[in-house]
Protein backbone atom coordinates (compact mmCIF):
# COMPACT_ATOMS: atom_id res chain seq x y z
CA UNK A 1 0.00 0.00 0.00
CA UNK A 2 1.43 3.37 -1.03
CA UNK A 3 2.06 5.74 1.87
CA UNK A 4 0.08 8.96 1.69
CA UNK A 5 2.33 12.03 1.09
CA UNK A 6 2.75 14.13 4.23
CA UNK A 7 1.35 17.66 3.85
CA UNK A 8 3.62 19.25 6.50
CA UNK A 9 6.73 17.58 5.16
CA UNK A 10 5.94 18.70 1.62
CA UNK A 11 5.43 22.28 2.87
CA UNK A 12 8.77 22.14 4.70
CA UNK A 13 10.48 20.81 1.56
CA UNK A 14 9.07 23.70 -0.46
CA UNK A 15 10.12 26.26 2.18
CA UNK A 16 13.63 24.76 2.39
CA UNK A 17 13.99 24.87 -1.40
CA UNK A 18 13.05 28.57 -1.41
CA UNK A 19 15.55 29.25 1.37
CA UNK A 20 18.22 27.62 -0.80
CA UNK A 21 17.48 29.96 -3.71
CA UNK A 22 14.53 28.50 -5.61
CA UNK A 23 11.66 30.79 -6.52
CA UNK A 24 8.15 29.89 -5.38
CA UNK A 25 7.25 28.80 -8.91
CA UNK A 26 10.29 26.54 -9.03
CA UNK A 27 9.78 25.08 -5.54
CA UNK A 28 6.06 24.39 -5.81
CA UNK A 29 6.79 21.02 -7.43
CA UNK A 30 7.51 19.74 -3.89
CA UNK A 31 3.72 19.74 -3.45
CA UNK A 32 2.92 17.83 -6.66
CA UNK A 33 2.14 14.50 -4.92
CA UNK A 34 -0.42 16.03 -2.56
CA UNK A 35 -4.18 16.01 -3.02
CA UNK A 36 -5.66 19.40 -4.06
CA UNK A 37 -6.88 20.23 -0.49
CA UNK A 38 -3.51 19.26 1.02
CA UNK A 39 -1.70 21.20 -1.69
CA UNK A 40 -3.66 24.34 -0.83
CA UNK A 41 -2.98 23.87 2.89
CA UNK A 42 0.73 23.26 2.35
CA UNK A 43 1.09 26.33 0.12
CA UNK A 44 -0.75 28.46 2.68
CA UNK A 45 1.71 27.32 5.37
CA UNK A 46 4.65 28.28 3.17
CA UNK A 47 3.16 31.68 2.37
CA UNK A 48 2.63 32.43 6.06
CA UNK A 49 6.18 31.33 6.85
CA UNK A 50 7.60 33.63 4.16
CA UNK A 51 5.43 36.66 4.92
CA UNK A 52 6.14 36.54 8.65
CA UNK A 53 9.67 35.19 8.52
CA UNK A 54 11.14 37.84 10.82
CA UNK A 55 8.44 37.51 13.47
CA UNK A 56 8.65 33.70 13.46
CA UNK A 57 12.46 33.77 13.67
CA UNK A 58 12.31 36.13 16.64
CA UNK A 59 9.89 34.03 18.69
CA UNK A 60 11.68 30.74 17.94
CA UNK A 61 14.97 32.32 19.02
CA UNK A 62 13.57 32.53 22.56
CA UNK A 63 13.52 28.73 22.78
CA UNK A 64 16.39 27.64 20.56
CA UNK A 65 19.89 28.42 21.77
CA UNK A 66 21.78 26.94 18.84
CA UNK A 67 21.00 27.47 15.20
CA UNK A 68 19.47 24.47 13.45
CA UNK A 69 21.21 23.97 10.10
CA UNK A 70 19.04 24.26 7.01
CA UNK A 71 20.36 21.12 5.35
CA UNK A 72 20.68 18.25 4.66
CA UNK A 73 17.49 17.66 6.69
CA UNK A 74 14.20 19.61 6.99
CA UNK A 75 14.20 20.18 10.76
CA UNK A 76 14.44 23.98 10.64
CA UNK A 77 11.83 24.29 7.90
CA UNK A 78 9.48 21.90 9.74
CA UNK A 79 9.80 23.95 12.92
CA UNK A 80 8.81 27.08 10.99
CA UNK A 81 5.88 25.25 9.41
CA UNK A 82 4.75 24.13 12.85
CA UNK A 83 5.07 27.63 14.27
CA UNK A 84 2.91 29.27 11.61
CA UNK A 85 0.15 26.71 12.16
CA UNK A 86 0.05 27.49 15.88
CA UNK A 87 0.52 31.26 15.73
CA UNK A 88 -1.02 32.34 12.44
CA UNK A 89 -3.48 29.74 11.18
CA UNK A 90 -6.82 28.34 12.29
CA UNK A 91 -5.48 24.85 12.91
CA UNK A 92 -6.11 23.04 16.24
CA UNK A 93 -3.00 23.19 18.42
CA UNK A 94 -2.83 19.44 19.02
CA UNK A 95 -2.99 18.76 15.27
CA UNK A 96 -0.35 21.38 14.50
CA UNK A 97 2.09 19.87 17.00
CA UNK A 98 1.40 16.19 16.38
CA UNK A 99 1.27 16.33 12.58
CA UNK A 100 4.41 18.45 12.32
CA UNK A 101 6.43 16.22 14.67
CA UNK A 102 5.15 13.11 12.85
CA UNK A 103 6.42 14.63 9.59
CA UNK A 104 9.99 14.12 10.83
CA UNK A 105 11.95 11.55 8.91
CA UNK A 106 15.23 9.83 9.65
CA UNK A 107 17.22 12.98 8.93
CA UNK A 108 15.22 15.05 11.44
CA UNK A 109 15.18 12.38 14.16
CA UNK A 110 17.85 14.12 16.30
CA UNK A 111 15.64 17.23 16.44
CA UNK A 112 12.30 15.52 17.03
CA UNK A 113 12.32 16.05 20.80
CA UNK A 114 13.39 19.69 20.47
CA UNK A 115 10.70 20.35 17.89
CA UNK A 116 8.00 18.81 20.06
CA UNK A 117 9.10 20.84 23.10
CA UNK A 118 9.36 24.15 21.25
CA UNK A 119 5.99 23.77 19.52
CA UNK A 120 4.32 22.95 22.84
CA UNK A 121 5.88 26.05 24.39
CA UNK A 122 4.47 28.10 21.53
CA UNK A 123 1.01 26.69 22.28
CA UNK A 124 1.38 27.71 25.94
CA UNK A 125 2.65 31.18 25.01
CA UNK A 126 -0.25 31.64 22.61
CA UNK A 127 -2.80 30.69 25.25
CA UNK A 128 -1.21 33.02 27.81
CA UNK A 129 -1.13 35.84 25.26
CA UNK A 130 -4.77 35.29 24.30
CA UNK A 131 -5.82 35.36 27.95
CA UNK A 132 -3.85 38.54 28.66
CA UNK A 133 -5.05 40.36 25.56
CA UNK A 134 -8.67 39.88 24.56
CA UNK A 135 -8.43 42.70 21.98
CA UNK A 136 -6.33 40.97 19.36
CA UNK A 137 -5.88 42.61 15.95
CA UNK A 138 -8.51 40.80 13.92
CA UNK A 139 -6.67 41.45 10.64
CA UNK A 140 -3.38 40.16 11.92
CA UNK A 141 -4.61 37.28 14.10
CA UNK A 142 -1.10 36.75 15.52
CA UNK A 143 -1.28 34.76 18.74
CA UNK A 144 1.74 35.34 20.95
CA UNK A 145 3.69 37.25 18.29
CA UNK A 146 5.03 40.75 18.80
CA UNK A 147 4.10 41.94 15.33
CA UNK A 148 6.73 44.21 13.78
CA UNK A 149 6.02 44.54 10.04
CA UNK A 150 9.43 45.93 9.02
CA UNK A 151 11.30 43.13 10.81
CA UNK A 152 10.02 40.68 8.22
CA UNK A 153 12.18 42.22 5.50
CA UNK A 154 15.93 42.64 4.92
CA UNK A 155 17.35 45.62 6.79
CA UNK A 156 18.57 47.37 3.63
CA UNK A 157 15.08 47.08 2.11
CA UNK A 158 13.30 48.41 5.21
CA UNK A 159 15.74 51.32 5.44
CA UNK A 160 15.12 52.18 1.78
CA UNK A 161 11.37 52.33 2.36
CA UNK A 162 11.80 54.51 5.43
CA UNK A 163 14.16 56.86 3.60
CA UNK A 164 11.97 57.16 0.50
CA UNK A 165 8.48 57.11 2.00
CA UNK A 166 8.88 58.12 5.66
CA UNK A 167 8.58 55.92 8.75
CA UNK A 168 4.78 55.74 8.90
CA UNK A 169 4.21 54.85 5.23
CA UNK A 170 7.15 52.43 5.23
CA UNK A 171 5.57 50.51 8.11
CA UNK A 172 2.24 50.40 6.29
CA UNK A 173 3.96 49.13 3.13
CA UNK A 174 5.59 46.38 5.17
CA UNK A 175 2.29 45.57 6.87
CA UNK A 176 0.49 45.19 3.55
CA UNK A 177 3.30 42.95 2.28
CA UNK A 178 2.74 40.69 5.31
CA UNK A 179 -0.84 39.86 4.34
CA UNK A 180 -2.52 38.01 1.51
CA UNK A 181 -3.63 40.45 -1.21
CA UNK A 182 -7.06 40.54 -2.83
CA UNK A 183 -7.58 39.36 -6.40
CA UNK A 184 -8.20 41.91 -9.17
CA UNK A 185 -9.88 41.05 -12.46
CA UNK A 186 -9.37 43.29 -15.48
CA UNK A 187 -12.26 43.18 -17.97
CA UNK A 188 -12.36 43.88 -21.68
CA UNK A 189 -15.05 46.50 -21.16
CA UNK A 190 -17.29 48.12 -18.56
CA UNK A 191 -20.21 46.18 -20.06
CA UNK A 192 -18.41 42.91 -19.34
CA UNK A 193 -18.15 43.91 -15.65
CA UNK A 194 -21.91 44.52 -15.50
CA UNK A 195 -22.63 41.18 -17.15
CA UNK A 196 -20.23 39.43 -14.76
CA UNK A 197 -21.93 40.94 -11.70
CA UNK A 198 -25.41 40.12 -13.02
CA UNK A 199 -24.41 36.50 -13.60
CA UNK A 200 -22.72 36.31 -10.21
CA UNK A 201 -25.82 37.64 -8.46
CA UNK A 202 -27.95 34.89 -9.96
CA UNK A 203 -25.44 32.14 -9.16
CA UNK A 204 -24.67 30.25 -5.96
CA UNK A 205 -21.46 32.29 -5.65
CA UNK A 206 -23.38 35.55 -5.22
CA UNK A 207 -21.97 35.94 -1.71
CA UNK A 208 -18.46 36.67 -3.06
CA UNK A 209 -17.20 39.91 -1.53
CA UNK A 210 -16.29 42.27 -4.37
CA UNK A 211 -15.72 45.95 -5.04
CA UNK A 212 -15.27 47.89 -8.29
CA UNK A 213 -12.05 49.92 -8.46
CA UNK A 214 -12.48 51.34 -11.96
CA UNK A 215 -14.87 50.88 -14.89
CA UNK A 216 -12.97 47.75 -15.97
CA UNK A 217 -11.38 46.44 -12.74
CA UNK A 218 -13.26 44.37 -10.17
CA UNK A 219 -11.63 43.34 -6.89
CA UNK A 220 -12.52 40.02 -5.26
CA UNK A 221 -11.76 39.84 -1.54
CA UNK A 222 -12.45 36.10 -1.20
CA UNK A 223 -10.50 33.09 -2.39
CA UNK A 224 -12.16 31.65 -5.46
CA UNK A 225 -11.59 29.04 -8.15
CA UNK A 226 -11.01 31.31 -11.15
CA UNK A 227 -12.11 28.78 -13.74
CA UNK A 228 -15.57 28.58 -12.17
CA UNK A 229 -16.20 32.34 -12.40
CA UNK A 230 -18.53 33.78 -15.07
CA UNK A 231 -16.76 34.81 -18.24
CA UNK A 232 -13.62 32.69 -17.76
CA UNK A 233 -14.24 30.42 -20.76
CA UNK A 234 -15.47 33.38 -22.81
CA UNK A 235 -12.25 35.26 -22.05
CA UNK A 236 -14.04 38.33 -20.70
CA UNK A 237 -11.34 39.06 -18.11
CA UNK A 238 -7.88 38.21 -16.82
CA UNK A 239 -6.08 38.60 -13.50
CA UNK A 240 -4.18 41.89 -13.24
CA UNK A 241 -3.53 44.00 -10.17
CA UNK A 242 -5.31 47.36 -10.27
CA UNK A 243 -2.02 49.29 -10.14
CA UNK A 244 -0.74 47.38 -13.17
CA UNK A 245 -3.72 48.56 -15.22
CA UNK A 246 -3.00 52.26 -14.65
CA UNK A 247 -0.08 52.70 -17.12
CA UNK A 248 -2.30 51.28 -19.88
CA UNK A 249 -5.13 53.67 -18.97
CA UNK A 250 -2.70 56.62 -19.07
CA UNK A 251 -1.27 55.54 -22.42
CA UNK A 252 -4.70 54.97 -23.97
CA UNK A 253 -6.03 58.33 -22.73
CA UNK A 254 -2.93 60.16 -24.00
CA UNK A 255 -3.28 58.66 -27.47
CA UNK A 256 -7.01 59.40 -27.53
CA UNK A 257 -6.49 63.01 -26.44
CA UNK A 258 -4.14 63.42 -29.40
CA UNK A 259 -6.91 62.08 -31.64
CA UNK A 260 -4.75 59.20 -32.74
CA UNK A 261 -6.57 56.28 -34.36
CA UNK A 262 -5.29 52.92 -35.58
CA UNK A 263 -2.42 53.25 -33.13
CA UNK A 264 0.34 50.66 -33.17
CA UNK A 265 2.05 49.94 -29.83
CA UNK A 266 5.25 47.98 -29.27
CA UNK A 267 5.11 46.19 -25.92
CA UNK A 268 8.63 45.30 -24.78
CA UNK A 269 9.18 42.61 -22.11
CA UNK A 270 5.50 41.87 -22.69
CA UNK A 271 4.96 38.40 -21.22
CA UNK A 272 2.82 37.12 -19.56
CA UNK A 273 0.70 39.77 -21.26
CA UNK A 274 -1.54 41.67 -18.84
CA UNK A 275 -0.80 45.05 -20.41
CA UNK A 276 -0.80 43.53 -23.91
CA UNK A 277 -4.35 42.23 -23.41
CA UNK A 278 -5.48 45.47 -21.78
CA UNK A 279 -4.24 47.66 -24.64
CA UNK A 280 -5.52 45.23 -27.28
CA UNK A 281 -8.96 45.29 -25.65
CA UNK A 282 -8.87 49.10 -25.97
CA UNK A 283 -8.58 48.78 -29.74
CA UNK A 284 -4.84 49.29 -30.25
CA UNK A 285 -2.69 47.18 -32.56
CA UNK A 286 -0.05 45.38 -30.48
CA UNK A 287 3.35 43.93 -31.21
CA UNK A 288 4.52 42.02 -28.13
CA UNK A 289 8.21 41.19 -27.68
CA UNK A 290 9.85 39.10 -24.97
CA UNK A 291 13.06 37.11 -24.61
CA UNK A 292 11.48 34.11 -22.83
CA UNK A 293 9.88 31.36 -24.91
CA UNK A 294 8.06 29.90 -21.88
CA UNK A 295 6.64 33.27 -20.82
CA UNK A 296 5.54 33.96 -24.40
CA UNK A 297 3.78 30.61 -24.28
CA UNK A 298 1.70 31.94 -21.40
CA UNK A 299 1.03 35.14 -23.34
CA UNK A 300 -0.21 33.15 -26.35
CA UNK A 301 -2.47 31.09 -24.09
CA UNK A 302 -3.84 34.25 -22.48
CA UNK A 303 -4.50 35.85 -25.86
CA UNK A 304 -6.19 32.69 -27.07
CA UNK A 305 -8.54 32.51 -24.08
CA UNK A 306 -9.43 36.20 -24.25
CA UNK A 307 -9.74 36.13 -28.06
CA UNK A 308 -7.45 39.16 -28.39
CA UNK A 309 -4.82 39.73 -31.06
CA UNK A 310 -1.13 40.69 -30.96
CA UNK A 311 1.90 40.06 -33.14
CA UNK A 312 4.46 38.15 -31.07
CA UNK A 313 8.24 38.25 -31.38
CA UNK A 314 10.71 36.26 -29.29
CA UNK A 315 13.90 38.29 -29.14
CA UNK A 316 16.37 40.04 -26.86
CA UNK A 317 15.84 43.80 -27.24
CA UNK A 318 19.50 44.37 -26.38
CA UNK A 319 20.61 42.24 -29.32
CA UNK A 320 20.15 42.85 -33.02
CA UNK A 321 16.59 41.88 -33.94
CA UNK A 322 16.88 39.53 -36.92
CA UNK A 323 15.24 40.65 -40.17
CA UNK A 324 13.54 37.26 -40.22
CA UNK A 325 11.46 38.20 -37.16
CA UNK A 326 7.75 38.33 -37.86
CA UNK A 327 6.87 41.12 -38.04
CA UNK A 328 10.23 42.69 -38.78
CA UNK A 329 11.29 45.54 -36.48
CA UNK A 330 14.20 46.70 -38.62
CA UNK A 331 13.80 50.44 -39.20
CA UNK A 332 10.22 50.40 -37.93
CA UNK A 333 8.78 52.98 -35.52
CA UNK A 334 5.61 52.98 -33.44
CA UNK A 335 3.05 55.42 -32.08
CA UNK A 336 3.90 54.20 -28.60
CA UNK A 337 6.52 51.94 -27.04
CA UNK A 338 5.82 50.41 -23.64
CA UNK A 339 8.86 49.18 -21.71
CA UNK A 340 7.92 47.17 -18.62
CA UNK A 341 11.54 46.77 -17.61
CA UNK A 342 13.14 44.01 -15.53
CA UNK A 343 13.38 45.29 -11.95
CA UNK A 344 13.71 44.23 -8.32
CA UNK A 345 9.89 43.76 -8.20
CA UNK A 346 9.72 44.92 -4.58
CA UNK A 347 6.27 46.35 -5.26
CA UNK A 348 4.87 42.82 -5.67
CA UNK A 349 6.21 41.16 -2.50
CA UNK A 350 2.74 40.54 -1.11
CA UNK A 351 2.10 38.30 -4.12
CA UNK A 352 5.66 36.90 -4.21
CA UNK A 353 6.80 36.68 -0.57
CA UNK A 354 9.90 34.74 -1.58
CA UNK A 355 11.40 37.89 -3.15
CA UNK A 356 13.02 39.30 0.03
CA UNK A 357 15.03 36.08 0.35
CA UNK A 358 16.43 36.45 -3.14
CA UNK A 359 17.06 40.18 -3.44
CA UNK A 360 20.25 42.04 -2.49
CA UNK A 361 20.83 45.77 -2.70
CA UNK A 362 23.61 45.21 -5.22
CA UNK A 363 20.97 43.63 -7.50
CA UNK A 364 19.22 47.00 -7.73
CA UNK A 365 22.41 48.66 -8.95
CA UNK A 366 22.83 46.03 -11.69
CA UNK A 367 19.19 46.35 -12.70
CA UNK A 368 19.38 50.13 -13.04
CA UNK A 369 22.14 49.70 -15.63
CA UNK A 370 20.01 47.19 -17.54
CA UNK A 371 17.02 49.54 -17.40
CA UNK A 372 19.13 52.44 -18.65
CA UNK A 373 20.36 50.39 -21.61
CA UNK A 374 16.84 49.18 -22.41
CA UNK A 375 15.45 52.71 -22.39
CA UNK A 376 18.17 53.74 -24.82
CA UNK A 377 17.31 50.78 -27.02
CA UNK A 378 13.55 51.45 -26.89
CA UNK A 379 14.14 54.98 -28.19
CA UNK A 380 14.92 53.66 -31.69
CA UNK A 381 11.35 52.39 -32.12
CA UNK A 382 9.53 55.59 -31.07
CA UNK A 383 8.43 57.74 -33.99
CA UNK A 384 8.72 61.52 -33.75
CA UNK A 385 5.52 62.64 -32.04
CA UNK A 386 5.12 59.21 -30.47
CA UNK A 387 5.47 58.31 -26.80
CA UNK A 388 7.70 56.09 -24.70
CA UNK A 389 6.13 54.63 -21.54
CA UNK A 390 8.51 53.31 -18.89
CA UNK A 391 7.12 51.03 -16.18
CA UNK A 392 8.58 49.06 -13.26
CA UNK A 393 7.00 47.23 -10.32
CA UNK A 394 9.77 48.39 -7.96
CA UNK A 395 9.39 50.60 -4.88
CA UNK A 396 12.92 51.92 -5.32
CA UNK A 397 13.10 55.41 -6.95
CA UNK A 398 16.46 54.44 -8.46
CA UNK A 399 14.50 52.14 -10.77
CA UNK A 400 11.79 54.72 -11.44
CA UNK A 401 11.97 58.46 -10.83
CA UNK A 402 15.77 58.65 -10.99
CA UNK A 403 15.87 56.47 -14.10
CA UNK A 404 13.59 58.81 -16.07
CA UNK A 405 15.36 61.92 -14.77
CA UNK A 406 18.60 60.52 -16.15
CA UNK A 407 16.99 59.59 -19.48
CA UNK A 408 15.54 63.08 -19.94
CA UNK A 409 18.87 64.66 -19.08
CA UNK A 410 20.59 62.69 -21.84
CA UNK A 411 17.71 62.85 -24.35
CA UNK A 412 16.60 66.48 -24.78
CA UNK A 413 14.47 65.38 -27.74
CA UNK A 414 11.91 64.02 -25.24
CA UNK A 415 9.51 65.79 -22.93
CA UNK A 416 7.54 64.31 -20.07
CA UNK A 417 3.76 63.97 -20.31
CA UNK A 418 1.44 64.91 -17.47
CA UNK A 419 -0.58 61.97 -16.11
CA UNK A 420 -4.09 61.83 -17.52
CA UNK A 421 -7.05 59.62 -16.70
CA UNK A 422 -5.49 58.47 -13.39
CA UNK A 423 -6.46 58.97 -9.72
CA UNK A 424 -4.77 62.21 -8.66
CA UNK A 425 -3.63 60.85 -5.30
CA UNK A 426 -1.45 58.30 -7.10
CA UNK A 427 0.39 60.87 -9.22
CA UNK A 428 3.34 63.04 -8.21
CA UNK A 429 6.37 64.90 -9.51
CA UNK A 430 9.58 63.39 -10.73
CA UNK A 431 11.52 66.00 -8.78
CA UNK A 432 10.77 69.33 -7.24
CA UNK A 433 10.55 72.20 -9.68
CA UNK A 434 9.26 70.12 -12.59
CA UNK A 435 5.68 70.59 -13.71
CA UNK A 436 5.33 67.15 -15.20
CA UNK A 437 4.36 64.12 -13.17
CA UNK A 438 4.44 60.37 -12.92
CA UNK A 439 2.48 57.46 -11.53
CA UNK A 440 3.72 56.07 -8.21
CA UNK A 441 1.74 53.46 -6.31
CA UNK A 442 2.64 51.50 -3.18
CA UNK A 443 0.88 48.71 -1.26
CA UNK A 444 0.04 51.37 1.36
CA UNK A 445 -2.09 53.32 -1.11
CA UNK A 446 -5.82 52.69 -0.73
CA UNK A 447 -4.93 50.33 2.13
CA UNK A 448 -8.50 50.62 3.43
CA UNK A 449 -9.63 48.92 0.20
CA UNK A 450 -6.94 46.23 0.23
CA UNK A 451 -4.03 48.23 -1.18
CA UNK A 452 -2.35 47.62 -4.52
CA UNK A 453 1.01 46.57 -5.92
CA UNK A 454 3.87 49.05 -6.02
CA UNK A 455 4.35 50.55 -9.49
CA UNK A 456 6.16 53.40 -11.17
CA UNK A 457 5.26 54.73 -14.61
CA UNK A 458 6.31 57.74 -16.64
CA UNK A 459 5.38 58.64 -20.22
CA UNK A 460 7.65 60.73 -22.46
CA UNK A 461 6.89 62.25 -25.85
CA UNK A 462 9.51 62.32 -28.59
CA UNK A 463 9.37 65.89 -29.90
CA UNK A 464 12.19 65.68 -32.43
CA UNK A 465 14.54 63.06 -33.97
FIDREN-515840 format. One record per residue (C-alpha): z negated, x, y negated. Coordinates in steps of 0.001 Angstrom, whole numbers, padded with zeros to 6 digits, always signed. Each point is the difference from the previous one (the first is absolute). Example, Ala and Ser with C-alpha at 12.3 -4.5 7.8 and 13.67 -1.06 7.14 Angstrom:
-007800+012300+004500 +000660+001370-003440 
***
This chain:
+000000+000000+000000 +001032+001432-003371 -002905+000627-002373 +000187-001975-003218 +000598+002247-003066 -003143+000415-002100 +000381-001396-003531 -002650+002273-001588 +001344+003112+001664 +003536-000796-001118 -001248-000509-003575 -001828+003341+000141 +003138+001707+001323 +002015-001410-002893 -002632+001057-002553 -000219+003506+001496 +003798+000361-000110 +000008-000942-003693 -002779+002501-000686 +002164+002666+001633 +002913-000735-002343 +001904-002949+001460 +000903-002876-002284 -001133-003507+000892 +003525-000902+001089 +000121+003045+002265 -003485-000511+001456 +000264-003718+000690 +001624+000725+003370 -003542+000716+001285 -000445-003781-000002 +003210-000804+001906 -001736-000782+003332 -002364-002559-001529 +000469-003761+000020 +001038-001481-003387 -003569-001215-000832 -001517+003367+000970 +002709+001810-001939 -000856-001956-003142 -003722+000680+000470 +000546+003711+000607 +002221+000356-003062 -002559-001839-002135 -002682+002462+001138 +002196+002940-000961 +000802-001496-003395 -003689-000530-000756 -000788+003557+001109 +002684+001419-002303 -000760-002170-003032 -003725+000707+000120 +000128+003531+001352 -002305+001474-002655 -002644-002702+000335 +000004+000209+003808 -000206+003806-000069 -002973-000152-002361 -002048-002418+002101 +000755+001787+003289 -001087+003299-001577 -003538-001404-000210 -000224-000049+003795 +002228+002872+001096 -001217+003502-000787 +002929+001886+001487 +003646-000784-000533 +001744-001528+003000 +003354+001738+000499 +003088-002171-000294 +001661+001320+003140 +000688+000321+002873 -002025-003192+000593 -000303-003282-001956 -003773+000001-000563 +000120+000236-003802 +002740-002606-000306 -001833-002349+002386 -003183+000313-002048 +001932-000984-003129 +001582-002937+001829 -003446-001122+001117 -001421+000318-003503 +002660-002167-001639 -000543-002755+002559 -003722-000104-000780 +000146+000473-003764 +003289-001542-001084 +001263-002459+002606 -001112-003334+001395 -000619+001333+003490 -003329-000631+001806 -002181+003112-000141 -000596+000174+003748 +003748-000163+000680 +000767+002640-002626 -002502+002438+001510 +000624-000686+003689 +003799-000136-000149 +000259+003146-002114 -002349+002013+002229 +001820-001279+003106 +003259+001273-001513 -001237+003572+000505 +001922+001962+002574 -000742+003274+001712 +000718+001995-003146 -002505-002004-002068 -002728-000041+002670 -002137+002669-001746 -000140-002209-003105 -000592-003341+001713 -003772+000023-000532 +000337+001074-003641 +002579-002689-000659 -002174-002702+001536 -003041+001101-002022 +001853+000260-003310 +001727-003374+000372 -003314-001672+000828 -001554+001565-003101 +002863-001415-002054 -000747-003455+001415 -003663+000371-001021 +000931+001262-003473 +002402-002894-000465 -002643-002554+000951 -002557+001596-002327 +002545+000074-002824 +000957-003638+000551 -003647-001051-000068 -000710+001969-003179 +003101-001199-001819 +000999-003620+000481 +002581+000242-002824 +002621+002100+001728 +003407+000453-001633 +002033-002635+001806 +003281+001837-000645 -001282+003300+001287 -002175-001240+002878 -001420+003511+000527 -003221-000179+001990 -002210+003023-000575 +002661+001946-001914 -000512+001348-003497 +003463-000934-001190 +001551+002634-002271 +003746-000713-000328 +001016+003407-001389 -001793+001872+002797 +002594-001284+002454 +002717+002163-001545 +000583+003748-000419 -001868+001420-002976 +003158+001223-001748 +001519-003490+000285 -003100-001784-001325 -000232+002446-002918 +003659-000621-000855 -000573-003749-000147 -003073+000432-002190 +001827+002358-002341 +003101-002191-000308 -001502-003488+000056 -003655+000394-001007 -003089-000293+002193 -000147-003800+000185 +003661-000573+000884 +000002+002943+002422 -002878-001579+001919 +001825-003335+000111 +003160+001717+001267 -002042+001633+002752 -001705-003296+000812 +003321-001801+000380 +001267+002811+002239 -003027-000566+002259 +000972-003575+000829 +002827-001684+001849 +002720-001105-002438 +001624-003434-000087 +003566-000521+001179 +002773-000615-002546 +003287-001687+000859 +003026+000514-002245 +002489-002887+000116 +003709-000106-000708 -000522-002690-002618 -002605-002239-001617 +001507-002920+001940 -000725+001801+003264 -003683+000265-001000 -000150-003764-000606 +001650-000718+003338 -002396+002395+001757 -003057-001699-001512 +001319-003482+000817 +000578+001004+003626 -003384+001687+000188 -001756-003098-001337 +001507-002133+002759 -000803+002508+002747 -003201+000775+001883 -000312+003208-002037 -000424-001914-003258 -003512+001408-000386 +001347+003508-000736 -001533+001255-003240 +002844+000915-002354 +000672+000565-003684 +003245+000450-001940 +000168+003221-002034 +003506-000423-001413 +002932-002398+000453 +001072+001901+003132 -003225+001591+001315 -002571-001878+002064 -003282+001626+001029 -001629-000890+003322 -003716+000766+000180 -000347-000691+003738 +001189+001952+003014 +003077-001667+001438 +002693+000571+002611 +002991+000588-002273 +002594-001103+002536 -001565-003465+000202 +000229-000626-003759 +002667-002328-001444 +003169+001771-001029 -000476+003134+002122 +002998-000614+002262 +002046-001236-002952 -000757+003218-001884 -001349-001788-003070 -002595+002706-000730 -001287+003458+000847 -003318+001798-000386 -000261+001898-003286 -003074+000654-002118 +000100-001782-003362 -000130+003293-001923 +003037+001283+001913 +002041-002984-001184 -000569+000721-003701 +002470+002913-000437 +002766-002213+001417 -000908-002829-002387 +000100+002425-002951 +003347+001428+001077 +001552-003427+000570 -001240-001325-003354 +001264+003093-001831 +003470-000345+001499 +000067-003730-000740 -001095+000518-003615 +002958+002350-000411 +002239-002771+001339 +001103+002166+002885 +001624-001829+002918 +001221+001286+003366 -002456+002873-000339 +000038+002751+002595 -003333+001715+000722 -000561+003201+001962 -003356-000146+001789 -001139+003527+000882 -002670+000545+002694 +000582-003674+000739 -001472-000545+003472 -001653-002142+001277 +001695-002120-002651 -002419-002239-001894 +001571+000743-003380 +003499-000006+001515 -000499-003545+001298 -001634-001133-003235 +002860+001241-002195 +002646-001274+002431 -001636-003449-000060 +000323+000094-003812 +003768+000293+000328 +000509+003741-000513 +002312+002144+002112 -002075+002639+001797 +000724+003409+001456 -003073+001164+001900 -000458+003686+000835 -002705+001645+002088 -000359+003206+001989 -001779-001571+003003 +002072-001610+002752 -003025-001812+001457 -001059-001421-003365 +003575-001100-000693 -000120-001763+003351 -002880-002081-001331 +001942-000664-003203 +003009-001240+001992 -002261-002260+002061 -001609-001372-003159 +003382-000664-001607 +001211-001690+003169 -002992-002350+000172 +000169-000885-003690 +003816-000314+000071 +000328+002287-003023 +002669+002638-000572 -000102+003684-000961 +002179+003027+000633 -002069+002561+001908 +000308+003780-000107 -002083+002470+001999 -000157+003192-002038 -002279+002470-001750 +000383-000530-003752 -000860+003658-000577 +002937+001118+002133 +003703-000466-000607 +000914-003555+000964 +002987+000283+002358 +003243-001636-001120 +000050-001697+003390 -003057-002079-000950 +000699-003716-000120 +000184-000881-002794 +000742+003363-001566 -002303+001059-002858 +002136+002906-001155 +000586-000391-003737 -001274-003588+000036 -002408-001438-002577 -002080-003169-000002 -001359-002561-002444 -003478+000848+001219 -001560+002620+002261 -003406-000694+001535 -001926+003037+001223 -003091-000943+002016 -001006+003626+000397 -002089+001595+002759 -003577+000240-001273 -003633+000333+001055 -000112-003819+000473 -003623-000176-001166 +000676-003450-001432 +000415-001391+003534 -003174+001340+001660 -001391-003473+000623 +003016-000638+002243 +000084+003553+001393 -003641+001142+000223 +001016+003105+001943 +001572+001496-003149 -003182+001622-001417 -000325+002006+003226 +003495+001406-000376 +000298+000630-003732 -000946+003184-001855 +000207+000581-003736 +002523+002783+000565 +002280-002638+001581 +000223-001748-003375 +001226+003189-001653 +002736+000415+002627 +001013-003640-000322 +000336+000189-003775 +002592+002762+000426 +001912-002129+002515 -000138-002993-002357 +001245+002109-002896 +002959+001230+002046 +000808-003517+001214 -000023-001391-003532 +002431+002719-001028 +002193-000856+002955 -000128-003758-000665 +001301+000588-003528 +003503+000774+001312 +000423-003570+001279 -001049-001812-003200 +002923-001105-002158 -000237+000291-003779 -001711-003198-001121 -001571-000399+003434 -003668+000348+000904 -002106+002230+002212 -003152-001576+001462 -002650+002386+001326 -002713-001392+002280 -002919+001458+001962 -002946-001574+001832 -002361+002766-001160 -003071-000382-002210 +000440+003534-001316 +001625+000182-003493 +001514+003357+000971 +002307-001965+002300 +000666-002708-002578 -000605+000188-003740 +000155+003799-000188 +003116+000094+002174 +001965-002280-002336 -001295+001773-003111 +001373+003240+001401 +003334-001609+000931 +000460-001449-003490 -000857+003331-001583 +002759+001719+001969 +002506-002885-000156 +000429-001109-003632 +002967-002132+001102 -002500-002555+001357 -002311-002398-001775 -002864-001974+001480 +000242-003783+000347 -002837-002315-000946 -001364-002025+002946 +001408-003509+000133 -000816-002953+002215 -003311+001556+001145 -003667-000968-000491 -001059+001691-003242 -003363+001138+001353 +001796+002182+002560 +002125+001839-002571 -001013+002944-002176 +001298+003029-001861 +001221+003217+001511 -001943+001941-002604 -001545-000756-003330 +002440-000218-002879 +002909-001294+002088 +001118-003575-000469 +001494-000356+003440 -002028-000969+003022 -000252+000081+003754 -001396-001962+002907 -003310+001248+001394 -001909-001984+002611 -003130+000900+001961 -001916-001760+002785 -002617-000835-002653 +002468-002139-001960 -000382-003730+000633 -002857+000893+002358 -001306-003569-000283 +003230-001126+001702 -000028+002690+002683 +001414+002906-001996 +003342+001681+000609 +001400+003361+001047 +000095+002861-002475 +003471+000477-001508 +001681+001813-002847 +003444-000901-001329 +002021+001052-003006 +003586-000935-000903 +002233+002276-002090 +003397-000766-001519 +002740+002620-000069 +001307-000135-003568 +002535+002819+000207 +001532+002349+002615 
***
